[in-house]
Amino acid sequence: MMLEAQRFERALAWLRDADGLLITAGAGMGVDSGLPDFRGRAGLWRAYPALKQARIAFQAIANPKAFHHLPALAWGFYGHRLELYRKTTPHRGYAILQRWASDMTHGAFVFTSNVDGHFAKAGFPDDRIVECHGTLHMLQCARVCTMDIWSADSLVPIVDEKACRLRSPLPACANCGGLARPNILMFNDWDWISERADRQIARLERWMRAVKRAVVIEIGAGRAVTTVRNFSVHQGLPVIRINPQDFAIAPHEGVGIQGRALEVLDRLDAVLTPRYS
């Protein structure tokens, strides 16, 4: 078994040699910014006690059915998250990744399941980001009366946090006047309008054809929803997996480094920094 120090040195060697940085990120990327971790029911219910009282699991509230049957509660949950994402500042790990990529011929590309918009907020170009589950900063019709999606910038949700209920008017579709919902992929969701994410993936595929020695740095992607982990290992590139718990990876696929996002990025940066200074 490869020792931790050996895995760390191998990761450094890949980063030094890379001509492109493919950043794949799950929910653990945002924890160091102060965003909640919904790992299991306990994580959700700790952040939203009203859902615990009602015995509502994440799979039930993060579900298009919730918008049809419990719209004020669903928008209470997502409205609160939208405001939280707007107010929260991305941690310095995002800047570390940008700095590393700035010295690589093809820069960085991001593939994330996070709907918080924090890679764009941290300064990554919009045309270098794939939000594979959509973004909370865009809206769509809950009934899909149109394939249009639109910005949520004008939406200012007023939420009763204790009850997890929206007190301001429910967001409406400009086309039919019915309920609007976030343009994000939920559980058991056949109504998500994916065209924006599809265009993002097409741009990523073009980038992938151009790079020759890219390395994947996977951050905070868990096992509950495996979209990011599966994507990371299916690219045929060396993977640096950063995770406080689920950091194991097959040796022929990459190396795993145990720790939270910012902690490990700081450790790597402390060694790489002289190269970029």
Summary of the structure (lengths in Angstrom):
residues: 277
radius of gyration: 19.4
end to end distance: 34.3
largest distance: 59.7
contacts: 880
relative contact order: 0.20
helix: 41%
strand: 19%
